[in-house]
Amino acid sequence: MQAIRNYFEQITPLSDLEWKAFSSGLVRQEFAKKEFVLKAGKVEHYLSFIESGIVRFFLDKNDEELTFDFAFSGDFMSGYSSFITRNSADFNIQALTNTVLWRISYPDLQKVYEHTNAGNRIGRFAAEQLFLKKTGRELAFLTQTAEERYLHLLNNQPKLIQEIPGKYLASYIGITPQALSRIRKRIS
């Protein structure tokens, strides 16, 4: 749990009382490799911090899995659109490795927002970061070739290249595994 507090304190100082308000709602949960953290059609009830592991976000379309995001140790993750709207998720979240999450429920997080100034600052920061990530990804698909997207990942997110199976990485940048293989051969 100290890793979560350290993360928050990079954003805003936390008093012991504010930390207690947040941490009292945290629950530790383990997921085995390939286990679903969230299934499409279900409501997301938690905002989670990844203590260890990797998760992927994907949807099923025409019997094909389309991966659109990943989260790693030290990241916050959630089916956030479902979490904030309280509607069913349209996508799945699956553990790619054995994964340990620290989770806070929607009602407990609302209490933190209501009773702490730091909670509001952290919530706003998290929402802004998610927005910037989403916008950047959308712009990349509109302005870059698949090879440019791969090179961007290679230069800016080497963790993705090193730790994610090729079929998921290919889906993430919007190409087939065969096309990814050709790109890798061309740039090596």
N, CA, C and O of each residue as an XYZ file, in Angstrom:
752
protein
N       0.811     -1.204      0.000
C       0.000      0.000      0.000
C       0.854      1.268      0.000
O       0.409      2.321     -0.456
N       2.064      1.162      0.505
C       2.928      2.343      0.545
C       3.214      2.851     -0.861
O       3.361      4.056     -1.061
N       3.295      1.945     -1.846
C       3.528      2.368     -3.236
C       2.398      3.267     -3.721
O       2.640      4.210     -4.474
N       1.172      2.988     -3.300
C       0.033      3.819     -3.700
C       0.168      5.206     -3.067
O      -0.026      6.219     -3.738
N       0.495      5.246     -1.795
C       0.657      6.551     -1.124
C       1.782      7.342     -1.789
O       1.639      8.541     -2.034
N       2.897      6.678     -2.082
C       4.005      7.366     -2.759
C       3.558      7.943     -4.096
O       3.913      9.068     -4.447
N       2.775      7.163     -4.839
C       2.262      7.623     -6.134
C       1.411      8.874     -5.943
O       1.596      9.870     -6.643
N       0.478      8.820     -4.995
C      -0.401      9.963     -4.738
C       0.386     11.191     -4.318
O       0.068     12.307     -4.728
N       1.410     10.989     -3.502
C       2.146     12.135     -2.991
C       3.029     12.788     -4.054
O       3.569     13.870     -3.823
N       3.179     12.159     -5.196
C       3.822     12.829     -6.334
C       2.859     13.853     -6.930
O       3.287     14.796     -7.597
N       1.568     13.671     -6.693
C       0.536     14.568     -7.217
C       0.223     15.673     -6.211
O       0.162     16.851     -6.565
N       0.024     15.275     -4.945
C      -0.360     16.221     -3.901
C       0.029     15.645     -2.542
O      -0.026     14.431     -2.345
N       0.419     16.501     -1.610
C       0.719     15.991     -0.266
C      -0.536     15.385      0.375
O      -1.649     15.866      0.161
N      -0.340     14.329      1.159
C      -1.449     13.672      1.857
C      -1.186     13.710      3.362
O      -0.109     13.346      3.833
N      -2.180     14.153      4.087
C      -2.066     14.049      5.537
C      -2.338     12.601      5.921
O      -2.890     11.834      5.133
N      -1.948     12.238      7.128
C      -2.231     10.881      7.594
C      -3.730     10.608      7.616
O      -4.169      9.490      7.344
N      -4.514     11.633      7.942
C      -5.976     11.481      7.979
C      -6.525     11.227      6.568
O      -7.398     10.379      6.387
N      -6.015     11.960      5.574
C      -6.467     11.751      4.196
C      -6.065     10.362      3.703
O      -6.850      9.680      3.044
N      -4.839      9.947      4.025
C      -4.394      8.618      3.617
C      -5.258      7.547      4.263
O      -5.627      6.566      3.619
N      -5.577      7.737      5.530
C      -6.408      6.761      6.240
C      -7.796      6.675      5.593
O      -8.349      5.583      5.456
N      -8.354      7.816      5.198
C      -9.673      7.830      4.558
C      -9.647      7.014      3.267
O     -10.596      6.290      2.964
N      -8.559      7.136      2.511
C      -8.452      6.387      1.257
C      -8.101      4.924      1.509
O      -8.772      4.028      0.997
N      -7.069      4.682      2.283
C      -6.555      3.318      2.430
C      -7.519      2.393      3.172
O      -7.463      1.177      2.993
N      -8.390      2.945      3.993
C      -9.338      2.090      4.724
C     -10.307      1.394      3.770
O     -10.895      0.374      4.131
N     -10.483      1.923      2.568
C     -11.370      1.298      1.583
C     -10.666      0.352      0.633
O     -11.321     -0.276     -0.200
N      -9.346      0.230      0.733
C      -8.597     -0.617     -0.199
C      -8.712     -2.098      0.153
O      -8.653     -2.486      1.319
N      -8.876     -2.908     -0.882
C      -8.938     -4.362     -0.739
C      -7.926     -4.964     -1.709
O      -7.866     -4.563     -2.872
N      -7.132     -5.923     -1.236
C      -6.146     -6.594     -2.083
C      -6.813     -7.792     -2.754
O      -7.501     -8.576     -2.100
N      -6.602     -7.928     -4.075
C      -7.185     -9.050     -4.808
C      -6.169     -9.567     -5.826
O      -5.487     -8.790     -6.493
N      -6.084    -10.893     -5.931
C      -5.155    -11.529     -6.868
C      -5.933    -12.130     -8.035
O      -7.030    -12.662     -7.864
N      -5.338    -12.033     -9.225
C      -5.906    -12.618    -10.436
C      -4.840    -13.487    -11.097
O      -3.690    -13.072    -11.242
N      -5.223    -14.672    -11.489
C      -4.315    -15.575    -12.184
C      -4.173    -15.139    -13.645
O      -5.045    -14.466    -14.195
N      -3.068    -15.532    -14.253
C      -2.846    -15.266    -15.674
C      -4.070    -15.725    -16.468
O      -4.569    -16.833    -16.271
N      -4.545    -14.863    -17.364
C      -5.694    -15.069    -18.252
C      -7.057    -14.948    -17.558
O      -8.093    -15.096    -18.205
N      -7.062    -14.682    -16.260
C      -8.327    -14.494    -15.550
C      -8.892    -13.111    -15.878
O      -8.142    -12.148    -16.036
N     -10.210    -13.022    -15.977
C     -10.855    -11.754    -16.264
C     -10.975    -10.915    -14.997
O     -11.409    -11.400    -13.952
N     -10.584     -9.656    -15.109
C     -10.763     -8.682    -14.048
C     -12.150     -8.060    -14.211
O     -12.826     -7.756    -13.228
N     -12.559     -7.877    -15.453
C     -13.886     -7.343    -15.780
C     -14.322     -7.977    -17.095
O     -13.537     -8.067    -18.039
N     -15.569     -8.415    -17.152
C     -16.128     -8.965    -18.387
C     -17.115     -7.977    -18.990
O     -17.839     -7.284    -18.276
N     -17.129     -7.926    -20.312
C     -18.105     -7.100    -21.021
C     -19.496     -7.471    -20.537
O     -19.790     -8.642    -20.297
N     -20.350     -6.464    -20.396
C     -21.706     -6.689    -19.924
C     -21.860     -6.529    -18.426
O     -22.980     -6.514    -17.914
N     -20.743     -6.407    -17.712
C     -20.771     -6.225    -16.257
C     -20.404     -4.777    -15.921
O     -19.715     -4.110    -16.693
N     -20.862     -4.305    -14.780
C     -20.526     -2.962    -14.317
C     -19.202     -3.014    -13.563
O     -18.977     -3.911    -12.751
N     -18.340     -2.063    -13.834
C     -17.067     -1.943    -13.110
C     -17.342     -1.311    -11.757
O     -17.886     -0.210    -11.683
N     -16.975     -1.992    -10.699
C     -17.227     -1.507     -9.348
C     -15.985     -0.960     -8.663
O     -16.076     -0.437     -7.552
N     -14.807     -1.071     -9.315
C     -13.563     -0.720     -8.644
C     -12.640      0.145     -9.495
O     -12.603      0.053    -10.722
N     -11.907      0.978     -8.792
C     -10.723      1.623     -9.327
C      -9.569      0.865     -8.693
O      -9.538      0.691     -7.475
N      -8.618      0.411     -9.505
C      -7.570     -0.488     -9.007
C      -6.184      0.058     -9.280
O      -5.945      0.719    -10.290
N      -5.275     -0.228     -8.361
C      -3.856      0.057     -8.497
C      -3.152     -1.281     -8.676
O      -3.374     -2.206     -7.895
N      -2.310     -1.394     -9.689
C      -1.629     -2.656     -9.966
C      -0.335     -2.720     -9.157
O       0.628     -2.003     -9.429
N      -0.342     -3.593     -8.165
C       0.871     -3.816     -7.368
C       1.891     -4.595     -8.189
O       3.080     -4.278     -8.189
N       1.406     -5.626     -8.892
C       2.272     -6.397     -9.779
C       1.419     -7.013    -10.873
O       0.256     -7.352    -10.655
N       2.015     -7.156    -12.060
C       1.317     -7.789    -13.168
C       1.041     -6.849    -14.327
O       1.423     -5.678    -14.327
N       0.357     -7.418    -15.319
C      -0.017     -6.695    -16.538
C      -1.448     -7.083    -16.876
O      -1.815     -8.254    -16.784
N      -2.258     -6.104    -17.267
C      -3.607     -6.384    -17.751
C      -3.777     -5.776    -19.134
O      -3.108     -4.810    -19.502
N      -4.691     -6.371    -19.885
C      -5.013     -5.805    -21.200
C      -6.502     -5.533    -21.259
O      -7.304     -6.208    -20.612
N      -6.854     -4.530    -22.048
C      -8.230     -4.132    -22.292
C      -8.550     -4.533    -23.724
O      -7.808     -4.189    -24.645
N      -9.647     -5.257    -23.920
C      -9.991     -5.667    -25.282
C     -11.496     -5.835    -25.422
O     -12.231     -5.955    -24.442
N     -11.922     -5.840    -26.672
C     -13.314     -6.142    -26.962
C     -13.370     -7.232    -28.009
O     -12.438     -7.415    -28.792
N     -14.469     -7.945    -28.010
C     -14.701     -8.993    -29.002
C     -15.539     -8.406    -30.125
O     -16.613     -7.851    -29.894
N     -15.029     -8.537    -31.350
C     -15.766     -8.042    -32.512
C     -15.619     -9.061    -33.626
O     -14.510     -9.358    -34.070
N     -16.742     -9.593    -34.071
C     -16.748    -10.584    -35.144
C     -15.791    -11.741    -34.836
O     -14.982    -12.127    -35.679
N     -15.890    -12.280    -33.640
C     -15.056    -13.401    -33.191
C     -13.562    -13.084    -33.194
O     -12.733    -13.990    -33.276
N     -13.228    -11.825    -33.105
C     -11.829    -11.400    -33.044
C     -11.646    -10.507    -31.818
O     -12.490     -9.657    -31.534
N     -10.545    -10.700    -31.096
C     -10.240     -9.859    -29.945
C      -9.449     -8.641    -30.410
O      -8.396     -8.775    -31.032
N      -9.962     -7.460    -30.104
C      -9.293     -6.218    -30.464
C      -8.767     -5.560    -29.187
O      -9.537     -5.037    -28.382
N      -7.458     -5.594    -29.019
C      -6.810     -5.024    -27.841
C      -6.649     -3.523    -28.038
O      -6.162     -3.068    -29.073
N      -7.071     -2.751    -27.019
C      -6.943     -1.306    -27.160
C      -6.174     -0.624    -26.037
O      -5.945      0.584    -26.101
N      -5.768     -1.368    -25.010
C      -4.958     -0.740    -23.972
C      -4.306     -1.802    -23.091
O      -4.716     -2.963    -23.076
N      -3.281     -1.373    -22.359
C      -2.580     -2.201    -21.388
C      -2.345     -1.368    -20.139
O      -2.322     -0.139    -20.198
N      -2.171     -2.037    -19.013
C      -1.757     -1.370    -17.780
C      -0.770     -2.286    -17.066
O      -0.888     -3.510    -17.122
N       0.213     -1.672    -16.390
C       1.329     -2.386    -15.792
C       1.432     -2.097    -14.295
O       0.716     -1.257    -13.751
N       2.346     -2.822    -13.652
C       2.651     -2.559    -12.237
C       2.892     -1.068    -12.046
O       3.593     -0.428    -12.829
N       2.294     -0.531    -10.986
C       2.454      0.894    -10.704
C       1.436      1.779    -11.386
O       1.461      2.995    -11.197
N       0.532      1.201    -12.181
C      -0.511      1.967    -12.874
C      -1.843      1.819    -12.147
O      -2.098      0.825    -11.466
N      -2.676      2.830    -12.311
C      -4.073      2.680    -11.943
C      -4.811      2.156    -13.156
O      -4.452      2.475    -14.290
N      -5.842      1.353    -12.928
C      -6.630      0.830    -14.039
C      -8.056      0.616    -13.588
O      -8.341      0.428    -12.405
N      -8.949      0.651    -14.573
C     -10.365      0.446    -14.308
C     -11.082      0.393    -15.644
O     -10.581      0.906    -16.645
N     -12.242     -0.219    -15.661
C     -13.163     -0.024    -16.774
C     -13.830      1.315    -16.493
O     -15.001      1.377    -16.119
N     -13.065      2.380    -16.678
C     -13.403      3.683    -16.117
C     -14.730      4.247    -16.619
O     -15.469      4.860    -15.849
N     -15.037      4.050    -17.891
C     -16.318      4.572    -18.388
C     -17.483      3.894    -17.669
O     -18.469      4.550    -17.334
N     -17.376      2.600    -17.432
C     -18.398      1.880    -16.683
C     -18.390      2.315    -15.219
O     -19.445      2.476    -14.606
N     -17.203      2.501    -14.672
C     -17.057      2.897    -13.274
C     -17.768      4.222    -12.993
O     -18.486      4.342    -12.001
N     -17.571      5.213    -13.860
C     -18.151      6.533    -13.570
C     -19.621      6.641    -13.983
O     -20.369      7.416    -13.386
N     -20.046      5.880    -14.991
C     -21.455      5.966    -15.416
C     -22.346      4.972    -14.694
O     -23.566      5.134    -14.664
N     -21.734      3.928    -14.104
C     -22.437      2.828    -13.449
C     -23.227      1.990    -14.452
O     -24.169      1.292    -14.078
N     -22.834      2.063    -15.737
C     -23.422      1.236    -16.794
C     -22.488      0.076    -17.120
O     -21.314      0.098    -16.752
N     -23.007     -0.931    -17.805
C     -22.212     -2.101    -18.187
C     -21.057     -1.711    -19.096
O     -21.174     -0.810    -19.926
N     -19.949     -2.402    -18.925
C     -18.775     -2.199    -19.781
C     -19.002     -2.871    -21.130
O     -19.670     -3.902    -21.215
N     -18.446     -2.284    -22.174
C     -18.523     -2.851    -23.528
C     -17.281     -3.670    -23.853
O     -17.149     -4.170    -24.970
N     -16.386     -3.812    -22.910
C     -15.093     -4.441    -23.158
C     -14.702     -5.308    -21.976
O     -15.359     -5.310    -20.936
N     -13.615     -6.042    -22.161
C     -13.071     -6.935    -21.142
C     -11.740     -6.403    -20.640
O     -11.029     -5.691    -21.349
N     -11.416     -6.765    -19.397
C     -10.079     -6.540    -18.855
C      -9.600     -7.902    -18.366
O     -10.282     -8.580    -17.598
N      -8.411     -8.287    -18.830
C      -7.889     -9.616    -18.530
C      -6.450     -9.519    -18.035
O      -5.659     -8.730    -18.552
N      -6.117    -10.328    -17.029
C      -4.743    -10.404    -16.538
C      -3.894    -11.155    -17.566
O      -4.218    -12.282    -17.938
N      -2.809    -10.529    -18.022
C      -1.876    -11.207    -18.935
C      -0.839    -12.007    -18.165
O      -0.235    -12.935    -18.702
N      -0.638    -11.645    -16.907
C       0.269    -12.356    -16.004
C      -0.469    -12.493    -14.679
O      -1.531    -11.897    -14.493
N       0.083    -13.269    -13.765
C      -0.474    -13.242    -12.418
C      -0.419    -11.793    -11.944
O       0.613    -11.134    -12.066
N      -1.519    -11.305    -11.408
C      -1.657     -9.880    -11.128
C      -2.218     -9.670     -9.723
O      -3.128    -10.374     -9.286
N      -1.654     -8.685     -9.030
C      -2.159     -8.298     -7.712
C      -2.662     -6.855     -7.808
O      -1.938     -5.951     -8.227
N      -3.910     -6.669     -7.410
C      -4.539     -5.350     -7.440
C      -4.913     -4.908     -6.033
O      -5.301     -5.716     -5.190
N      -4.787     -3.606     -5.801
C      -5.383     -2.961     -4.630
C      -6.557     -2.178     -5.175
O      -6.390     -1.336     -6.058
N      -7.764     -2.453     -4.648
C      -8.994     -1.928     -5.241
C      -9.806     -1.113     -4.236
O      -9.886     -1.441     -3.052
N     -10.405     -0.038     -4.754
C     -11.342      0.740     -3.947
C     -12.667      0.771     -4.690
O     -12.698      0.984     -5.902
N     -13.752      0.560     -3.972
C     -15.074      0.506     -4.590
C     -15.567      1.908     -4.934
O     -15.072      2.903     -4.405
N     -16.534      1.964     -5.814
C     -17.134      3.237     -6.206
C     -17.672      3.993     -4.986
O     -17.341      5.167     -4.819
N     -18.496      3.361     -4.119
C     -19.010      4.113     -2.962
C     -17.896      4.607     -2.026
O     -17.972      5.723     -1.512
N     -16.869      3.786     -1.806
C     -15.770      4.219     -0.939
C     -14.989      5.367     -1.557
O     -14.557      6.273     -0.844
N     -14.803      5.345     -2.865
C     -14.096      6.442     -3.527
C     -14.914      7.732     -3.452
O     -14.350      8.812     -3.280
N     -16.222      7.626     -3.579
C     -17.068      8.817     -3.477
C     -16.933      9.452     -2.090
O     -16.948     10.676     -1.963
N     -16.802      8.621     -1.054
C     -16.600      9.138      0.308
C     -15.273      9.879      0.398
O     -15.189     10.939      1.019
N     -14.233      9.319     -0.226
C     -12.926      9.982     -0.222
C     -13.035     11.342     -0.907
O     -12.516     12.336     -0.399
N     -13.706     11.389     -2.057
C     -13.884     12.660     -2.764
C     -14.638     13.669     -1.903
O     -14.301     14.852     -1.871
N     -15.644     13.189     -1.220
C     -16.498     14.062     -0.416
C     -15.787     14.620      0.808
O     -16.033     15.759      1.207
N     -14.906     13.820      1.406
C     -14.341     14.197      2.690
C     -12.892     14.662      2.654
O     -12.360     15.066      3.689
N     -12.233     14.619      1.493
C     -10.838     15.060      1.450
C     -10.583     15.941      0.233
O     -11.076     15.674     -0.862
N      -9.807     16.991      0.449
C      -9.400     17.842     -0.677
C      -8.409     17.106     -1.569
O      -8.453     17.240     -2.792
N      -7.521     16.332     -0.963
C      -6.525     15.597     -1.746
C      -7.214     14.611     -2.683
O      -6.777     14.434     -3.820
N      -8.279     13.971     -2.225
C      -9.024     13.033     -3.066
C      -9.543     13.694     -4.324
O      -9.484     13.110     -5.406
N     -10.051     14.905     -4.192
C     -10.535     15.633     -5.368
C      -9.404     15.977     -6.324
O      -9.562     15.861     -7.539
N      -8.263     16.400     -5.787
C      -7.114     16.727     -6.649
C      -6.610     15.489     -7.373
O      -6.296     15.546     -8.561
N      -6.533     14.374     -6.661
C      -6.060     13.131     -7.267
C      -7.042     12.641     -8.320
O      -6.634     12.197     -9.394
N      -8.333     12.719     -8.019
C      -9.360     12.310     -8.985
C      -9.303     13.134    -10.261
O      -9.404     12.588    -11.359
N      -9.140     14.448    -10.122
C      -9.033     15.314    -11.295
C      -7.783     14.983    -12.102
O      -7.831     14.914    -13.330
N      -6.657     14.777    -11.407
C      -5.412     14.425    -12.090
C      -5.576     13.121    -12.867
O      -5.169     13.036    -14.026
N      -6.172     12.100    -12.236
C      -6.364     10.797    -12.892
C      -7.234     10.951    -14.137
O      -6.920     10.395    -15.189
N      -8.321     11.701    -14.018
C      -9.216     11.903    -15.168
C      -8.487     12.638    -16.298
O      -8.653     12.294    -17.468
N      -7.690     13.637    -15.955
C      -6.930     14.376    -16.969
C      -5.925     13.465    -17.670
O      -5.770     13.540    -18.889
N      -5.250     12.615    -16.921
C      -4.275     11.701    -17.510
C      -4.946     10.697    -18.448
O      -4.428     10.415    -19.529
N      -6.088     10.160    -18.040
C      -6.831      9.236    -18.906
C      -7.264      9.931    -20.189
O      -7.184      9.346    -21.269
N      -7.724     11.180    -20.079
C      -8.139     11.942    -21.258
C      -6.960     12.158    -22.210
O      -7.096     11.972    -23.419
N      -5.809     12.549    -21.668
C      -4.632     12.786    -22.512
C      -4.168     11.507    -23.202
O      -3.791     11.538    -24.374
N      -4.192     10.396    -22.494
C      -3.796      9.113    -23.080
C      -4.738      8.730    -24.214
O      -4.296      8.311    -25.284
N      -6.031      8.875    -23.974
C      -7.037      8.525    -24.988
C      -6.912      9.428    -26.219
O      -6.955      8.944    -27.350
N      -6.759     10.714    -26.005
C      -6.632     11.650    -27.116
C      -5.370     11.368    -27.932
O      -5.407     11.393    -29.162
N      -4.266     11.104    -27.256
C      -3.018     10.802    -27.945
C      -3.142      9.563    -28.814
O      -2.644      9.529    -29.939
N      -3.806      8.548    -28.287
C      -4.001      7.308    -29.049
C      -4.880      7.552    -30.277
O      -4.582      7.057    -31.364
N      -5.942      8.299    -30.108
C      -6.824      8.598    -31.237
C      -6.085      9.385    -32.314
O      -6.220      9.086    -33.500
N      -5.314     10.375    -31.918
C      -4.553     11.166    -32.887
C      -3.518     10.317    -33.619
O      -3.292     10.509    -34.814
N      -2.889      9.381    -32.910
C      -1.907      8.501    -33.550
C      -2.564      7.684    -34.659
O      -1.980      7.513    -35.728
N      -3.765      7.181    -34.417
C      -4.449      6.395    -35.445
C      -4.851      7.251    -36.645
O      -4.940      6.754    -37.768
N      -5.090      8.523    -36.403
C      -5.489      9.406    -37.499
C      -4.313      9.985    -38.274
O      -4.463     10.365    -39.435
N      -3.139     10.057    -37.641
C      -2.029     10.782    -38.277
C      -0.786      9.949    -38.552
O       0.115     10.419    -39.246
N      -0.708      8.730    -38.032
C       0.509      7.933    -38.190
C       0.220      6.615    -38.898
O      -0.879      6.066    -38.817
N       1.243      6.129    -39.594
C       1.155      4.791    -40.171
C       1.359      3.771    -39.053
O       1.776      4.118    -37.948
N       1.064      2.522    -39.355
C       1.273      1.462    -38.371
C       2.752      1.394    -37.964
O       3.062      1.187    -36.791
N       3.648      1.565    -38.916
C       5.079      1.535    -38.597
C       5.453      2.695    -37.689
O       6.237      2.516    -36.757
N       4.914      3.870    -37.940
C       5.186      5.016    -37.074
C       4.639      4.780    -35.661
O       5.283      5.148    -34.679
N       3.456      4.167    -35.558
C       2.901      3.851    -34.239
C       3.802      2.854    -33.506
O       4.042      2.995    -32.307
N       4.299      1.850    -34.229
C       5.195      0.864    -33.613
C       6.493      1.533    -33.151
O       6.947      1.291    -32.032
N       7.086      2.361    -33.991
C       8.320      3.046    -33.621
C       8.105      3.962    -32.422
O       8.978      4.079    -31.563
N       6.953      4.607    -32.363
C       6.636      5.447    -31.212
C       6.601      4.611    -29.932
O       7.152      5.012    -28.907
N       5.956      3.459    -29.998
C       5.929      2.563    -28.835
C       7.335      2.098    -28.472
O       7.704      2.077    -27.298
N       8.104      1.730    -29.468
C       9.463      1.248    -29.243
C      10.303      2.300    -28.517
O      11.087      1.978    -27.623
N      10.126      3.563    -28.917
C      10.910      4.646    -28.327
C      10.348      5.159    -27.003
O      11.109      5.582    -26.133
N       9.027      5.127    -26.841
C       8.402      5.758    -25.684
C       7.804      4.795    -24.667
O       7.610      5.159    -23.508
N       7.513      3.580    -25.089
C       6.946      2.595    -24.175
C       7.578      1.226    -24.421
O       6.883      0.278    -24.786
N       8.883      1.120    -24.224
C       9.556     -0.146    -24.511
C       9.005     -1.307    -23.686
O       9.138     -2.468    -24.075
N       8.386     -0.993    -22.546
C       7.793     -2.033    -21.711
C       6.723     -2.800    -22.506
O       6.594     -4.016    -22.366
N       5.967     -2.088    -23.331
C       4.964     -2.754    -24.167
C       5.621     -3.742    -25.113
O       5.175     -4.883    -25.235
N       6.668     -3.311    -25.777
C       7.345     -4.138    -26.770
C       7.971     -5.369    -26.110
O       7.944     -6.461    -26.677
N       8.529     -5.192    -24.922
C       9.241     -6.271    -24.251
C       8.317     -7.285    -23.590
O       8.641     -8.472    -23.549
N       7.183     -6.849    -23.076
C       6.388     -7.712    -22.208
C       5.050     -8.180    -22.774
O       4.380     -9.007    -22.153
N       4.653     -7.678    -23.920
C       3.340     -8.008    -24.471
C       3.491     -8.979    -25.637
O       4.300     -8.739    -26.533
N       2.725    -10.076    -25.642
C       2.768    -10.996    -26.790
C       2.453    -10.260    -28.099
O       1.622     -9.353    -28.140
N       3.137    -10.678    -29.155
C       3.009    -10.014    -30.461
C       1.592     -9.903    -30.975
O       1.237     -8.881    -31.562
N       0.758    -10.933    -30.772
C      -0.614    -10.869    -31.303
C      -1.412     -9.751    -30.633
O      -2.259     -9.129    -31.274
N      -1.148     -9.490    -29.342
C      -1.854     -8.406    -28.661
C      -1.284     -7.053    -29.063
O      -2.025     -6.082    -29.219
N       0.028     -6.993    -29.229
C       0.676     -5.755    -29.649
C       0.211     -5.359    -31.048
O      -0.069     -4.188    -31.305
N       0.131     -6.333    -31.947
C      -0.339     -6.060    -33.303
C      -1.758     -5.494    -33.272
O      -2.053     -4.498    -33.933
N      -2.622     -6.132    -32.508
C      -3.996     -5.656    -32.384
C      -4.028     -4.236    -31.829
O      -4.816     -3.407    -32.284
N      -3.178     -3.956    -30.850
C      -3.124     -2.645    -30.214
C      -2.776     -1.541    -31.209
O      -3.318     -0.439    -31.124
N      -1.872     -1.829    -32.157
C      -1.513     -0.790    -33.132
C      -2.331     -0.902    -34.413
O      -2.103     -0.159    -35.368
N      -3.290     -1.837    -34.432
C      -4.256     -1.882    -35.526
C      -3.805     -2.641    -36.755
O      -4.207     -2.305    -37.869
N      -2.968     -3.673    -36.573
C      -2.501     -4.457    -37.713
C      -2.542     -5.946    -37.366
O      -2.843     -6.323    -36.233
N      -2.241     -6.772    -38.343
C      -2.187     -8.214    -38.115
C      -0.822     -8.589    -37.540
O       0.130     -7.822    -37.678
N      -0.709     -9.751    -36.898
C       0.602    -10.201    -36.423
C       1.623    -10.332    -37.553
O       2.811    -10.084    -37.349
N       1.164    -10.720    -38.742
C       2.064    -10.850    -39.889
C       2.624     -9.481    -40.302
O       3.807     -9.354    -40.618
N       1.758     -8.466    -40.294
C       2.216     -7.115    -40.638
C       3.208     -6.607    -39.592
O       4.185     -5.943    -39.936
N       2.962     -6.915    -38.327
C       3.901     -6.532    -37.270
C       5.255     -7.196    -37.491
O       6.296     -6.562    -37.321
N       5.243     -8.453    -37.862
C       6.485     -9.183    -38.140
C       7.261     -8.509    -39.272
O       8.483     -8.380    -39.193
N       6.566     -8.080    -40.316
C       7.227     -7.397    -41.449
C       7.827     -6.068    -40.995
O       8.935     -5.713    -41.397
N       7.095     -5.336    -40.159
C       7.618     -4.056    -39.652
C       8.869     -4.295    -38.832
O       9.856     -3.575    -38.989
N       8.848     -5.289    -37.963
C      10.003     -5.585    -37.122
C      11.214     -5.962    -37.973
O      12.334     -5.552    -37.668
N      11.004     -6.726    -39.019
C      12.117     -7.111    -39.916
C      12.683     -5.888    -40.623
O      13.898     -5.750    -40.760
N      11.790     -4.991    -41.076
C      12.208     -3.807    -41.819
C      13.063     -2.875    -40.965
O      14.023     -2.289    -41.466
N      12.730     -2.730    -39.690
C      13.445     -1.725    -38.879
C      14.624     -2.313    -38.101
O      15.366     -1.567    -37.462
N      14.811     -3.639    -38.141
C      15.941     -4.211    -37.381
C      17.223     -4.211    -38.171
O      18.256     -4.658    -37.671
